[in-house]
Amino acid sequence: MDRIQFYEIIYSIVKEIPVGYVMTYGQIAYLAGEPQYARMVGWAMFHAPKEWYLPCHRVVNSQGRLVPGWQEQKALLEKEGVTLKANGCVNMKLHQWQPADHE
């Protein structure tokens, strides 16, 4: 699979993340069939076409950390009811989405 095909799969997964939930880069890579490509998921999010209005803010790292330097991410998640712990990370126990239809 080439990079463009992989990005398209990633975008289709991200598009499904419901309001109030998050997924990790690694989780998305796994669902896309390339579990070792978590960093490539990050690149895909960075290059996501703005006009597609993908909920990129719902993608976090495995500890629930937000994207460094992207101040809007926290506000967008909180607006959707996502709770953050004292360390600024998403409460993954409450908000990590496990899509049953991709298992």
Backbone hydrogen bonds, N-H to C=O, Kabsch-Sander energy under -0.5 kcal/mol:
donor,donor_aa,acceptor,acceptor_aa,energy
6,F,2,D,-2.4
7,Y,3,R,-2.8
8,E,4,I,-2.2
9,I,5,Q,-2.0
10,I,6,F,-2.5
11,Y,7,Y,-3.0
12,S,8,E,-1.9
13,I,9,I,-1.9
14,V,10,I,-2.8
15,K,11,Y,-2.2
16,E,12,S,-0.5
16,E,13,I,-1.2
17,I,14,V,-1.4
21,Y,18,P,-1.6
22,V,95,H,-2.9
23,M,58,R,-2.3
25,Y,60,V,-1.3
28,I,24,T,-2.3
29,A,25,Y,-2.4
30,Y,26,G,-2.5
31,L,27,Q,-2.3
32,A,28,I,-1.9
33,G,30,Y,-1.6
34,E,29,A,-2.6
37,Y,34,E,-2.3
41,V,37,Y,-1.4
42,G,38,A,-1.5
43,W,39,R,-1.9
44,A,40,M,-2.4
45,M,41,V,-2.3
46,F,42,G,-2.2
47,H,43,W,-2.1
48,A,45,M,-1.0
52,W,49,P,-1.9
53,Y,50,K,-1.6
56,C,54,L,-2.1
58,R,55,P,-2.2
59,V,56,C,-1.7
60,V,23,M,-2.4
60,V,58,R,-0.5
61,N,65,R,-1.8
64,G,61,N,-2.2
70,W,67,V,-1.7
71,Q,69,G,-1.0
73,Q,70,W,-1.2
74,K,70,W,-0.5
75,A,71,Q,-0.9
76,L,72,E,-2.7
77,L,73,Q,-2.5
78,E,74,K,-2.7
79,K,75,A,-2.2
80,E,76,L,-0.9
80,E,77,L,-0.7
81,G,78,E,-1.6
82,V,77,L,-2.3
85,K,89,C,-3.5
88,G,85,K,-2.2
90,V,64,G,-2.6
91,N,83,T,-2.5
92,M,90,V,-1.5
94,L,91,N,-0.9
95,H,91,N,-1.9
96,Q,92,M,-1.9
97,W,22,V,-3.2
97,W,95,H,-0.5
100,A,98,Q,-0.6
102,H,99,P,-1.3
103,E,100,A,-1.2
